[in-house]
Amino acid sequence: MANIDPDIDLTESRIDGYVDLDLGASGEIAQELNRRIERELDAERLILTDCLGEQPAHITPQMNSWYSSNIAPMRGLALSAIKGRFEKHKKAFLLESKLGAIREDLLQKKRSFYLKEREQHKNEYATLDVLKGKLESIDSDFEAKRAEYGRMPVYMRKPFYVALLALLAVPEFFINFESFANLSWASPFIASGITMIVAVAIAFSGHIQGSIIRQWDYYFGEHRRQEHSGKAWRLLGLGNALLLLVLGAVYYARDSYILQTYVDLGDGSGPNKLWLIGGSIFGNIIVFLIGAVIAWYTHDEDPDYPEIMLQHKKAKEAFDKLNDKLARYVNQELARLSADARKSEEIAVRADKAQKQVDEYSENRKFYEAIAAQDKRVIALFDDYRSRLMAALRGKNTDIIMAADDARKESIEVSIDHYLAQELKLKTL
């Protein structure tokens, strides 16, 4: 082996045993891996290896089987040998092995902590899972509506909408109050009450007419549902009835007011009755039309869309509130564990710089670099196998299940492109 001291011993022969493996693309070991691809083409699920353990993370079952049979035994002996050479000297170590152990220990601690945390708050996490399922269901409906219309829904918060209609009722009140106040049988309180009822009825009628016209296709279009059109006809009937009753009441009050105020309306000495009554009714119709226009502009053409948006918002707020509550302590503890691991890594790197003065350090690093170079050849074989396997699986319904690096998730289903983007590494523990 090039760059290796000719005075080899048992540990060096173990290193040679791994480094001298023929991992060329045409070699028998590589060809054995290539032959395994057929065994994974018909699998319904590819469950990749876990992030914990001595095996490489995120490799397929056949890749792992090939690795365990052809690589792991010789590589394990080589790593054990090189670590032994470093550890001949007091407090000396192989840096990559130390860093690998720190990262492995970090993931194990995170997983253990999170499992314990979920057990201690299992009721809250059960509720969170229910809220998550509800949110995902509503989110699917919401995104379907957004894709259908290509926009967010037209929506005005109910308090603002009611306030706008109430503001519209103010001029309506003043238009009619004088007429109702002059009724001989109506006290000021009764007149005020009737005028307010008329104003509210006009605004409500405008709301019904404007919103139904805005949503006409929803209620009466080709894809209408029978219960929808029935509801719309009932609302239109109510709105029209209110409008006719209000206009009738205004006519009656205005006519009575004229009769009580003017003695003679027919000889030209008094005002024109048609003008006085018609002008008052016209003013009410104008208010009604303004209300209908307001309703038209503040309602969506699909009444279900704003409702789904509100349900989505409510479900998301409920999920986020509980999730944030549970995640706050979890994130703090996971961050603390990560900080401890980074500190341990920094200490290891500084210690490695100090041990460079130890005898045989440079020679031992050359041995390790030879192992690392062979590791790259293994990764190259893995990458080639994975690329060809994923190309063959495109268009099939194979589920790819990958262990999550995040301690809060056990595993996730990933796409082919997501999996191909994952960097494969051999561990040095």
LODO-168807 format. One record per residue: residue in three letters; x, z, y of N, C-alpha, C, CB in turn. Coordinates in steps of 0.1 Angstrom, whole numbers, plus 5000, padded with zeros to 4 digits. Glycine has a CB too. Layout:
<nodes>
alaXZYXZYXZYXZY ...
</nodes>
This chain:
<nodes>
met500850004988500050005000500950005012499150125000 ala500649915022501449905034501450035042500949785042 asn502550065048502750175057502550315051501650165068 ile502650315037502550445030503950475025501450435019 asp504350605027505650655022505750625007505750805025 pro506850565003506950524989507050654980508250444986 asp507350764985507450884977506050944976508450994984 ile505150874968503850914968503651034958502850804964 asp502651114959502351224950500851204945502551364956 leu500351304939498951284933497951264944498651414926 thr498051334956497051314966497151174972497351414978 glu498351124973498550984978497950884968500050954981 ser498150904955497550814946496050814946498050844931 arg495450924949493950924951493550844963493451074952 ile494350854974494050774986494150634982494950814997 asp495250594975495450454971494350404962496750444963 gly493750494954492650454945491450404953492250574936 tyr491250464964490050414973490550294981489550524982 val491650304987492150204997492350064989493350245004 asp492750074977493049954969491849884963494149984959 leu490649944964489449884959489249744965488249974961 asp488949644956488749514961487349504966489049404950 leu487249504980485949494986485749354993485749604996 gly486449254988486249124994484949064990487349034989 ala484448974998483048924996482948854982482748825007 ser484048804977483948734964484348824952484848614964 gly484648954955485049044945483849094937485749164951 glu484149154925483149194916482249304922483749244903 ile482849404930482149514936481149464946483149614942 ala481549364954480649314964479549224957481449224974 gln479949154947478949074940477849164933479648984930 glu478249274928477349364922476249414932478049494916 leu476749444945475749474955474849364958476549524968 asn475349244959474549124962473449104952475349004963 arg473749134939472849114928471649204929473449124915 arg471849314936470749424936469649384946471349554941 ile469849284954468849254965467549214959469349134974 glu467549144947466349104940465449224936466649024928 arg466049334934465249454930464449514941466249564924 glu464749484953464149544965463149454972465149594975 leu463049324967462249224974460749254972462549084970 asp460349304960458949324957458449474960458749294943 ala459349554965458949694968457949704979460249774972 glu456949784977455949804988456449894999454649874982 arg457449984995457950065005459450075003457350205005 leu460250075014461750105013461950235020462549985019 ile462250335012462450465018463950485019461850585009 leu464450485031465850495034466450635032466150445048 thr467750645030468350775028468250865040469750755024 asp468250995038468151095048469351105057467851235042 cys469251165068470351185077471251295072469851215091 leu470751385064471551495059472051455045470651625058 gly473251515042473851485029475051395030472851415020 glu475851385019477051315019476851165019477951355007 gln475751115015475550975014475350915028474250935006 pro475550795031475350735044473850745047475850595045 ala473550765060472150765064471550625066472050845078 his470350615063469550485066469950375057469650455080 ile470350395045470550285036469450275025472050295029 thr469250165020468150145010468450204997467849995008 pro467450224988467750284975468850204967466450284967 gln468850074967469850004959471250004966469449854958 met471250014979472550034986473150164982472350015001 asn472250264982472650404979473150414964471550504981 ser472450344955472850344941474150284939471750274933 trp474350164946475650094945476750184951475549964953 tyr476450244963477450334969477850444960476950384983 ser476850514954477150624945477950584933475850694941 ser477750464928478450424916479850374919477650314909 asn480050294930481250224932482150274943480950074935 ile481650344952482450384964482550534964481750344976 ala481450614963481550754965482550834957480150814963 pro482750804944483650884936485150864941483650834921 met485550744943486950724948487150764962487350574946 arg486150744970486250784984486250934986485050724993 gly485451004977485451144977486751204974484351204968 leu487451144964488751194960489751164971489251124947 ala489651054978490551014989490451115001490350874993 leu489151145004488951235015489451375012487451235019 ser489151415000489651544996491151554996489151584981 ala491851444992493251444993493851445007493751314986 ile493251375016493751365030493451505037493151255037 lys492351565034492051695040493051795035490551735037 gly493351785022494351875016495651865022494451855001 arg496151745026497351725032497351785046497751575034 phe496251775053496251845067496251995065494951795074 glu495452045055495252185054496452255048494052215047 lys497552185044498752255040499252345051499752145036 his499052305063499552385074498452475079500052285085 lys498852585083497852695088497052645099498652825092 lys495752655098494752615108494752465111495052695121 ala495352385103495352245106494152185099496652175101 phe493652065104492452005098492351865102491152085103 leu491551785094491251655098490151645108490851565085 leu490351595120489451605131488051535127489951535143 glu488051425121486851355117485951435108487151215111 ser486651505099485951595089485251705097486851645078 lys486051765106485551885114484351835122486651935123 leu484451725129483351675137482151635129483751555146 gly482351575117481251545108480551665104481751465097 ala481251775100480651895096479851965107481651995091 ile480351955119479652015131478251945133480452005144 arg478351805132477051735135476051745123477451585136 glu476551755111475751785100475051915101476451775086 asp475852015105475352155106474252165117476452255109 leu474552085128473552085139472252035135474151995151 leu472151915128470951865123470251955114471151725117 gln470952025105470352115095469752235103471452165085 lys470452285113469952405121468652365128471052455130 lys468752245134467552195141466352185132467852065148 arg466552125121465452115111464952245107465852025099 ser465752335103465352465099464652545110466552555094 phe465152535122464452595133463052535135465252585146 tyr462952405135461652345137460652375126461852195139 leu461052375114460152415103459652555104460852395089 lys460552645108460152785110459252795122461452875113 glu459452725132458652725144457252675141459252635156 arg457152565133455852515129455052615120455952385122 glu455752685112455152785103454552895111456052835092 gln455352945121454853055129453753025138456053105138 his453552895142452452855151451652735144452952805164 lys451352755131450752655123449352615128450652695108 asn448652715133447252685138447352595151446552825141 glu448252635160448452545172448852405168449452615181 tyr449752395158450252265155449152185147451452275146 ala448252255140447152185133446252135144446452285124 thr445952215154445152165165445752045172444852275175 leu447052055174447851945180447651815172449251975182 asp447751825159447651705151446251645152447851745136 val445151735153443851685155443651615168442751795154 leu444251675179444251615192444951485192444751705203 lys446051475185446851355185446051245178448251375177 gly445351275167444551175160443451125169444051235147 lys442851215176441751175185442251085196441051305191 leu443451125202444051045212444350905207445251115218 glu444950895196445350765190444050675188446050785177 ser442950735183441750665181441150605195440750745174 ile441150695205440550655218441550555224440350775227 asp442850575223443850495229443650345223445250545226 ser443350335210443150205204441950135211442850215189 asp440850215213439650155220439950115234438450255219 phe440650205241441050175255441850055257441750305261 glu442850045248443749925249443049795245445049945240 ala442049805236441249685233440449645245440349715221 lys439849735252439149705264440049645275438349825270 arg441149705277442149655287442649515283443349755288 ala442849485271443249355266442049255268443649355252 glu440849295266439649215268439449165282438449275262 tyr439649265291439349235305440549205314438549345312 gly441749245309442949215316443149295329443149075319 arg442449415329442449495342442049635338441549435353 met442249725348441649865346440249865350442549965355 pro439449955346438049955349437749985364437250055340 val436649935369436149975382435550115381435149865388 tyr435950205389435450345387435650425400436150415375 met434550495403434650595414434150725409433750545426 arg434850825412434550965407433150995412435551065412 lys432351055403430951085406430751165418430351165394 pro431551275421431251345434431351255446432251465435 phe432351165446432551075458431350975458433851005457 tyr430950925447429850835446428550895451429650775432 val428251015446427051085451427151115466426851215443 ala428251155470428451185485428151055493429851245488 leu428650945488428450815495426950785496429150705488 leu426250805485424750775485424050875494424150785471 ala424551005494423951105502424151075517424551245499 leu425351015520425550975534424650865538427050935535 leu424350775528423450665531421950715533423350565519 ala421650835527420350885529420150945543420050995519 val421150975551421051025564420250935573422451065570 pro420750805575419950715584418550695578420650585586 glu418350695565417050685559416150795563417150675544 phe416650915564415951035568415351015583416751155567 phe416250965591415850955606414950835608417150935614 ile415050735599414050625600412650665598414450505590 asn412450755588411150795584410550925589411050795569 phe411451015594411051145597409851155607412151235602 glu410051075618408951075628407551045623409350975639 ser407550945614406250905608405651015600406450785599 phe406451085591405951185583405651315591406851215571 ala406451335601406251455609404951455617407451475619 asn404351335620403151325627401951315619403251205636 leu402051335606400851345597400151475601401251335582 ser398851465602398051575607398051695597396651535609 trp398151655584398151765574399551815569397451705562 ala400551755575401951795571402551895581402851675569 ser402952005576403752095584405152045586403752245579 pro405952095595407352045597408152055584408052115608 phe407952155576408652175564408252075553408552315558 ile406952055552406451955543406951815547404851955542 ala406851785559407351655564408751635561407051635579 ser409551735564411051725561411251705546411751845566 gly410551775537410651765523410351625518409851865516 ile409151575523408751435519409751335523407351405525 thr410251345536411251255541412551255532411651285555 met412951375528414151385520413951325506414551535518 ile412751345501412451285488412451135489411051335483 val411851075500411850935502413350885503411050895514 ala414150955511415550915512416350905499416251005522 val416151015491416851025478416250915469416651165472 ala414950885469414350785461414850645464412850785461 ile415050615477415550485481416950475477415450475497 ala417850575478419250565474419350555459419950695479 phe418450625452418550615437418050485432417750725431 ser417050425439416550295435417650195437415250265443 gly418350195449419450105452420550115441419950135465 his420850245437421850265427421450195414422050415424 ile420150215410419750145397419849995398418250195394 gln419249945409419249795410420649735411418449755422 gly421549795419422849745421423649755408423549815431 ser423549865401424449885389423949795377424350035384 ile422549775376422049685365422449545368420549705364 ile422349505381422749365384424249345381422449335399 arg425049445385426549435382426749415367427249555388 gln425949485359426149495344425149405337426049635339 trp424649295344423649215338424049155325423249105348 asp425249105324425649035312425749135300427048965314 tyr426149255303426249365293424949395287426949495299 tyr423949395296422549435291421749315286421849505302 phe421949195292421049085289421848955285420249055301 gly423148965283423948855279423748815264425348875282 glu424548715260424348665246424748775236425248545244 his425748865239426148965230425549095232427748975230 arg424349105239423749225242423249295229422549205251 arg423149425229422549495219421049535223423349625215 gln420149545213418749565217418549695224417949565204 glu419249805220419049935227419549925241419750045219 his420649845243421149835257420149765266422449755257 ser419549655262418649585270417349665272418249445264 gly416949735262415749825264415949935274415349885251 lys417149995274417450095284417450035298418850155281 ala418049915299418149845312416749815318418949715311 trp415849765309414449735314413749865318413649675302 arg413949975311413350105315413850145329413650205305 leu415250135331415850175344415350085355417350165343 leu415249955352414749865363413249895366414849715358 gly412449925356411149965358411050095367410349985345 leu411850185364411850315372412350285386412850415365 gly413350205388413850175401412850095410415150095400 asn412150005403411149925411409950015414410749805403 ala409550095405408450185407408750285419408050265395 leu409950335419410350425430410350345443411750485427 leu410850225443410950155456409550125461411650015453 leu408550085452407250055456406550185461406449995445 leu406750295454406150415458406650455472406350525448 val407950445474408550485487408050395498410050475486 leu407950265496407550175506406050195509407750025502 gly405250225498403850265500403650385508403150285487 ala404550495506404450615513404850595528405350725507 val405850505530406250475544405150405551407550395544 tyr404550305544403350235550402250325554402850125541 tyr401950415545400850515548401150605560400550595535 ala402450655560402850745571402850675584404150815568 arg403450555584403550475596402150435601404450355594 asp401250395592399950355596399150475602399150295584 ser399250585596398650715601399150745615398750825591 tyr400450735616401150765629400650675640402650755627 ile400450555637399950455647398550485651400150315642 leu397750515641396350545643396150675652395550565630 gln397050775650396950895658397550875672397651005650 thr398450785673399150785686398550685695400650745684 tyr398050565690397450465699395950445696398150335697 val395150455706393750445705393350295703393050505717 asp393950215710393550075710394749985706393050025724 leu394549915695395649835690395249685690396149875676 gly393949655693393449525692393249445705392249525685 asp393349505716393049435728394349395736392149505737 gly395449415730396749385736397349495745396449265745 ser396649605746397149715754398149795746396049805760 gly398049795733398949875725400049785718398249955715 pro400949855711401949775704401349705691403049865699 asn402049605686401649525675401849615662402449395674 lys400749625655400749715643401649655632399349725637 leu401649525630402449455620403949475623402149305620 trp404249475636405649495640406149635637405849455655 leu405349735641405649875639405849905624404649965646 ile404849865616404949905602405949815595403549885595 gly405949685598406949595591408349635595406649455595 gly408549675607409949705611410449835604410049735626 ser409549935602409850055595410150025580408750155596 ile409349945574409549905560410849825559408349825554 phe411049735568412349655568413549745569412349555580 gly413449845577414649935578414850005565414350045589 asn413850045558413950105545414550015534412650165540 ile414149885535414649785526416149765529413849655527 ile416549765541417949745545418749855539418149745560 val418249985540418950095534419050075518418250225537 phe417950035513417950015498418949905494416549965494 leu419049795502420049695499421449745500419749575508 ile421749825510423049875512423449965500423149965525 gly422450045495422650125483422950045471421550215481 ala422249925470422449835458423849775459421349725458 val424249735471425649675473426749775469425849625487 ile426549905474427450005471427550025456427050145478 ala426450035449426450045435427049935428424950065429 trp426849805433427449695427428949695427426949565434 tyr429549735439430949745440431649855434431349745455 thr430949965431431550085425431250105410431050205433 his430650005404430450005390431149895383428950005386 asp431549915370432249815363431149735356433249875352 glu431449605353430549515346430249565332431049375346 asp431149645326431049705313430949855314432149655303 pro429749915313429650055315430350145305428150095315 asp430750085294431450155284432950175288431350085270 tyr433450075295434950075299435350205307435249955306 pro434650235318435050355325434850485317434250375338 glu433850485308433650605300434750615290432350585292 ile435250505284436350515275437650555282436550375268 met437850505294438950545302438950695305439050475315 leu437750755308437650895310437950975298436250935316 gln437350925286437650995274439150995270436850925262 his439750885273441150865270441950965279441650725273 lys441650975292442251065301442151205297441751045315 lys440851245293440651385288441351415276439151395286 ala441351325266442051345253443551355256441751235243 lys444151275265445551275267445951405275445951155276 glu445051455284445351575291445351695281444351605302 ala444351695272444351805262445551805253443051795254 phe445951685248447051675240448351715247447251535234 asp448551665259449751695267449851845270449751605280 lys448751905273448752045277449252135265447352095281 leu448652105253449152185242450552145237448152175230 asn450852015238452151975233453252025242452151815233 asp452952025256453952075265454152225263453552055279 lys453152295260453252445257454052465245451852505255 leu453852395234454552415222456052365223453852345210 ala456152255231457452185231458452255240457352045236 arg457952335250458852405260459852485253457952485270 tyr459452585244460452665238461252595228459652785230 val460552495220461352415210462452335217460352315203 asn462152275228463152195235464252285240462552115247 gln463952405245465052495250465952535238464352615256 glu465352565227466152605215466952485210465252665204 leu466352375209467152255204468252215213466152135202 ala468052235226469052205236470152305235468452215251 arg469852435232470852535230471752505218470252675229 leu471052465207471852435195472752315198470852405183 ser472252215205473052095208474252135217472251985216 ala474052225227475052275236476152345228474552365247 asp475752425218476652495210477552405202475952595200 ala476852295196477552195188478652125197476652095182 arg478152085209479152015218480352105221478451975231 lys480052225223481152325226482152325214480652465229 ser481552335202482452335190483252205189481552355177 glu482652095192483351965192484451965202482351845195 glu484252015214485252015224486452105219484752075237 ile486152215213487152305208487952235197486552435202 ala487252165188487952085177488851985183486952025168 val488451905193489251805199490451865205488451725209 arg490351975212491452045219492452095208491052155228 ala491852145197492752195186493552085180491952275176 asp492851965179493551855172494651805181492451735171 lys494551815194495651775203496751865201495151775218 ala496451995199497552095197498252075184496952235198 gln497552035174498152025160498951895159497152035150 lys499051815169499851685168501251715167499551605180 gln501651845170503051885169503451925155503351995179 val502451935146502651985133503351875125501352025126 asp504351915116505051815108504051735099506051895099 glu504351615097503551525089502251485096503351585076 tyr501951525108500651495114500451345115500451555128 ser501451275120501451135122501251055109502651085130 glu502051105099501951045086500551055080503051095077 asn500051185081498651205076497651125083498351355078 arg497751105096496851015104496850875099497151025119 lys498050825095498150695089497450685076499650655087 phe497550785068496750785055495250775058497050915047 tyr494850855068493350855071492950725077493050975082 glu493750665086493450535091493250425081494450495102 ala494050445070493950345059492550365052495050365048 ile492150495051490750525045489750465055490550675043 ala489850485068488850445078488750285078489250495092 ala489950225076489850075075489050025063491350025075 gln489250095052488450065040486950095042488950135027 asp486750205049485350235053484650115060485250365061 lys485350055069484849945077484449825068485849895087 arg485249815057484949705048483649735040486049685038 val483449865037482149905030480949875040482250055026 ile481149915052480049895062479749745064480449955076 ala480849665064480649525065479749465053481949445065 leu480049515041479149485030477749525031479749535017 phe477549655036476249705039475549615049476349855044 asp476149585060475549505070475149375065476449495082 asp475949305057475649175052474449185043476849115045 tyr474449285034473349305024472049335032473649425015 arg472149425042470949455049470349335057471249565059 ser471249255063470749135070470049035061471949065077 arg470649015049469948915040468648975034470948885029 leu468649105032467449165026466349165037467749315022 met466649195049465549195059465049055062466149265072 ala465948955062465548815063464548775053466748725064 ala464848825040463948795029462648865030464648825016 leu462648975037461349065037460449025049461749205038 arg460948945058460148905070458948825065460948815080 gly457748865070456548805066455848875054456748665062 lys456548975048455949055038455449185044456949085026 asn454649255036454049385041454849505036452649395037 thr456149495036456949605031457049705042458349555026 asp456749835039456949945048458349995047455950055045 ile459050015059460350065059460250205065461349975068 ile460550305057460450445061461850505063459750525050 met462150545075463450595079463350735083464050505091 ala464350815079464350955083464750965098465451035075 ala464051045105464251055119465451145123462951115126 asp466151105133467251185138466751305145468151105147 asp465551285151464851395158464351505148463651345167 ala464751625150464351735140462851755140465051865144 arg462151705150460651735151459851625142460251725165 lys460551535136459951435128460651415115459851295135 glu459951425104460551405091460951265088459651455080 ser460051175091460351035088459350945097460150995073 ile459750825099459050735107459050595101459550725122 glu457950525103457850385098458450295109456450345094 val459450205106460050125116459949975112461550165117 ser460149895122460049755120461449705115459749675133 ile461449575110462649515105463749515116462449375100 asp463349475128464249465140464849605143463649395152 his463949705143464449835146465449885136463249935146 tyr465149855123466149895113467449825114465549865099 leu467349695117468649615119469449665131468349465121 ala468849725140469549775152470249915149468549795164 gln469949975138470550105135472050085130469750175124 glu472950155136474350145131474550225119475250195143 leu475150165109475450225096476850285096475250135084 lys476950405091478250475091478450545078478350575103 leu479750565074480050645063480450785068481250585054 lys480050885062480251025067481651075062479151115062 thr482251155070483451225067483251365068484751175076 leu482951435057482551575057483651665050481251595050 
</nodes>
